[in-house]
């Protein structure tokens, strides 16, 4: 789901960019990997995320 949220076409493409362009998951337990939306928002729109983007919705 995180890959789709940031606009990656495949999960593999997203995972290749984790740690560089995208943050590490907040939860990383075996196959269970979870990212916070706020962390992903900062990665895809860093200049616009000084405030919580979800508040604008």
VMD Tcl script that builds the backbone (N, CA, C; Angstrom):
set m [mol new atoms 171]
animate dup $m
set s [atomselect $m all]
$s set {name element resname resid chain x y z} {
  {N N UNK 1 A 0.823 -1.186 0.000}
  {CA C UNK 1 A 0.000 0.000 0.000}
  {C C UNK 1 A 0.870 1.254 0.000}
  {N N UNK 2 A 1.992 1.217 0.703}
  {CA C UNK 2 A 2.883 2.374 0.745}
  {C C UNK 2 A 3.410 2.693 -0.650}
  {N N UNK 3 A 3.719 1.676 -1.428}
  {CA C UNK 3 A 4.215 1.892 -2.787}
  {C C UNK 3 A 3.184 2.629 -3.629}
  {N N UNK 4 A 1.958 2.222 -3.544}
  {CA C UNK 4 A 0.886 2.896 -4.280}
  {C C UNK 4 A 0.661 4.309 -3.788}
  {N N UNK 5 A 0.769 4.518 -2.498}
  {CA C UNK 5 A 0.550 5.836 -1.921}
  {C C UNK 5 A 1.542 6.864 -2.464}
  {N N UNK 6 A 2.801 6.463 -2.618}
  {CA C UNK 6 A 3.811 7.400 -3.115}
  {C C UNK 6 A 3.887 7.423 -4.635}
  {N N UNK 7 A 3.105 6.582 -5.308}
  {CA C UNK 7 A 3.033 6.612 -6.766}
  {C C UNK 7 A 3.976 5.688 -7.491}
  {N N UNK 8 A 4.575 4.759 -6.776}
  {CA C UNK 8 A 5.448 3.788 -7.438}
  {C C UNK 8 A 4.583 2.773 -8.187}
  {N N UNK 9 A 5.082 2.318 -9.327}
  {CA C UNK 9 A 4.322 1.363 -10.130}
  {C C UNK 9 A 4.376 -0.050 -9.577}
  {N N UNK 10 A 5.470 -0.367 -8.862}
  {CA C UNK 10 A 5.606 -1.709 -8.295}
  {C C UNK 10 A 6.130 -1.626 -6.871}
  {N N UNK 11 A 5.844 -2.663 -6.122}
  {CA C UNK 11 A 6.361 -2.759 -4.760}
  {C C UNK 11 A 7.880 -2.856 -4.798}
  {N N UNK 12 A 8.397 -3.592 -5.760}
  {CA C UNK 12 A 9.844 -3.763 -5.872}
  {C C UNK 12 A 10.541 -2.428 -6.104}
  {N N UNK 13 A 9.965 -1.581 -6.948}
  {CA C UNK 13 A 10.553 -0.269 -7.209}
  {C C UNK 13 A 10.554 0.577 -5.936}
  {N N UNK 14 A 9.478 0.500 -5.177}
  {CA C UNK 14 A 9.402 1.227 -3.913}
  {C C UNK 14 A 10.469 0.732 -2.942}
  {N N UNK 15 A 10.568 -0.577 -2.780}
  {CA C UNK 15 A 11.516 -1.144 -1.827}
  {C C UNK 15 A 12.963 -0.839 -2.188}
  {N N UNK 16 A 13.263 -0.722 -3.474}
  {CA C UNK 16 A 14.626 -0.376 -3.888}
  {C C UNK 16 A 14.989 1.039 -3.453}
  {N N UNK 17 A 13.999 1.907 -3.295}
  {CA C UNK 17 A 14.253 3.303 -2.928}
  {C C UNK 17 A 14.114 3.571 -1.429}
  {N N UNK 18 A 13.674 2.546 -0.674}
  {CA C UNK 18 A 13.577 2.693 0.782}
  {C C UNK 18 A 14.979 2.842 1.349}
  {N N UNK 19 A 15.138 3.809 2.223}
  {CA C UNK 19 A 16.434 4.079 2.823}
  {C C UNK 19 A 17.189 5.183 2.111}
  {N N UNK 20 A 16.780 5.503 0.888}
  {CA C UNK 20 A 17.390 6.619 0.166}
  {C C UNK 20 A 16.338 7.696 -0.086}
  {N N UNK 21 A 15.404 7.415 -0.977}
  {CA C UNK 21 A 14.352 8.383 -1.300}
  {C C UNK 21 A 13.166 8.290 -0.350}
  {N N UNK 22 A 12.911 7.108 0.149}
  {CA C UNK 22 A 11.804 6.884 1.073}
  {C C UNK 22 A 12.352 6.442 2.423}
  {N N UNK 23 A 11.617 6.742 3.493}
  {CA C UNK 23 A 12.101 6.373 4.828}
  {C C UNK 23 A 12.026 4.877 5.087}
  {N N UNK 24 A 12.767 4.458 6.075}
  {CA C UNK 24 A 12.663 3.076 6.547}
  {C C UNK 24 A 11.295 2.916 7.210}
  {N N UNK 25 A 10.750 1.713 7.211}
  {CA C UNK 25 A 9.457 1.510 7.867}
  {C C UNK 25 A 9.562 1.710 9.377}
  {N N UNK 26 A 8.489 2.197 9.983}
  {CA C UNK 26 A 8.473 2.371 11.440}
  {C C UNK 26 A 8.357 1.028 12.140}
  {N N UNK 27 A 7.658 0.083 11.504}
  {CA C UNK 27 A 7.545 -1.282 12.018}
  {C C UNK 27 A 8.170 -2.192 10.973}
  {N N UNK 28 A 9.144 -2.998 11.397}
  {CA C UNK 28 A 9.824 -3.914 10.486}
  {C C UNK 28 A 10.012 -5.237 11.209}
  {N N UNK 29 A 8.985 -6.057 11.145}
  {CA C UNK 29 A 8.970 -7.344 11.838}
  {C C UNK 29 A 8.735 -8.457 10.825}
  {N N UNK 30 A 9.791 -9.010 10.311}
  {CA C UNK 30 A 9.654 -10.059 9.306}
  {C C UNK 30 A 9.064 -9.496 8.031}
  {N N UNK 31 A 7.953 -10.053 7.592}
  {CA C UNK 31 A 7.289 -9.561 6.386}
  {C C UNK 31 A 6.409 -8.353 6.661}
  {N N UNK 32 A 6.191 -8.048 7.926}
  {CA C UNK 32 A 5.328 -6.923 8.306}
  {C C UNK 32 A 6.156 -5.640 8.335}
  {N N UNK 33 A 5.901 -4.770 7.368}
  {CA C UNK 33 A 6.582 -3.484 7.293}
  {C C UNK 33 A 5.531 -2.395 7.171}
  {N N UNK 34 A 5.584 -1.423 8.084}
  {CA C UNK 34 A 4.587 -0.358 8.100}
  {C C UNK 34 A 5.259 1.012 8.094}
  {N N UNK 35 A 4.741 1.893 7.247}
  {CA C UNK 35 A 5.227 3.262 7.161}
  {C C UNK 35 A 4.137 4.195 7.651}
  {N N UNK 36 A 4.525 5.287 8.298}
  {CA C UNK 36 A 3.577 6.316 8.682}
  {C C UNK 36 A 3.333 7.220 7.479}
  {N N UNK 37 A 2.090 7.616 7.289}
  {CA C UNK 37 A 1.750 8.489 6.170}
  {C C UNK 37 A 2.535 9.793 6.253}
  {N N UNK 38 A 2.692 10.337 7.445}
  {CA C UNK 38 A 3.449 11.586 7.592}
  {C C UNK 38 A 4.886 11.426 7.104}
  {N N UNK 39 A 5.507 10.278 7.361}
  {CA C UNK 39 A 6.872 10.027 6.893}
  {C C UNK 39 A 6.913 9.963 5.363}
  {N N UNK 40 A 5.923 9.300 4.769}
  {CA C UNK 40 A 5.876 9.200 3.309}
  {C C UNK 40 A 5.592 10.556 2.686}
  {N N UNK 41 A 4.708 11.342 3.313}
  {CA C UNK 41 A 4.410 12.686 2.809}
  {C C UNK 41 A 5.665 13.545 2.775}
  {N N UNK 42 A 6.475 13.458 3.786}
  {CA C UNK 42 A 7.716 14.233 3.838}
  {C C UNK 42 A 8.677 13.809 2.732}
  {N N UNK 43 A 8.639 12.538 2.365}
  {CA C UNK 43 A 9.527 12.043 1.316}
  {C C UNK 43 A 9.074 12.494 -0.074}
  {N N UNK 44 A 7.759 12.570 -0.302}
  {CA C UNK 44 A 7.279 12.908 -1.645}
  {C C UNK 44 A 7.013 14.392 -1.834}
  {N N UNK 45 A 6.868 15.151 -0.753}
  {CA C UNK 45 A 6.623 16.590 -0.852}
  {C C UNK 45 A 7.296 17.301 0.313}
  {N N UNK 46 A 8.631 17.252 0.385}
  {CA C UNK 46 A 9.325 17.760 1.576}
  {C C UNK 46 A 9.093 19.244 1.868}
  {N N UNK 47 A 8.996 20.087 0.871}
  {CA C UNK 47 A 8.828 21.520 1.118}
  {C C UNK 47 A 7.429 21.856 1.613}
  {N N UNK 48 A 6.486 20.996 1.335}
  {CA C UNK 48 A 5.092 21.268 1.675}
  {C C UNK 48 A 4.660 20.634 2.982}
  {N N UNK 49 A 5.527 19.918 3.663}
  {CA C UNK 49 A 5.093 19.140 4.817}
  {C C UNK 49 A 5.563 19.698 6.154}
  {N N UNK 50 A 5.754 20.991 6.234}
  {CA C UNK 50 A 6.085 21.545 7.538}
  {C C UNK 50 A 4.924 21.352 8.501}
  {N N UNK 51 A 3.703 21.400 7.983}
  {CA C UNK 51 A 2.524 21.106 8.778}
  {C C UNK 51 A 1.988 19.763 8.322}
  {N N UNK 52 A 1.074 19.218 9.073}
  {CA C UNK 52 A 0.476 17.930 8.733}
  {C C UNK 52 A -0.433 18.096 7.514}
  {N N UNK 53 A -0.108 17.399 6.425}
  {CA C UNK 53 A -0.914 17.500 5.201}
  {C C UNK 53 A -2.328 16.988 5.413}
  {N N UNK 54 A -2.512 16.029 6.289}
  {CA C UNK 54 A -3.838 15.463 6.508}
  {C C UNK 54 A -4.793 16.498 7.076}
  {N N UNK 55 A -4.285 17.502 7.776}
  {CA C UNK 55 A -5.154 18.524 8.336}
  {C C UNK 55 A -5.839 19.330 7.235}
  {N N UNK 56 A -5.212 19.441 6.066}
  {CA C UNK 56 A -5.777 20.207 4.974}
  {C C UNK 56 A -6.922 19.491 4.265}
  {N N UNK 57 A -7.045 18.193 4.487}
  {CA C UNK 57 A -8.084 17.416 3.809}
  {C C UNK 57 A -9.349 17.498 4.532}
}
mol reanalyze $m
mol bondsrecalc $m
mol representation Tube
mol addrep $m
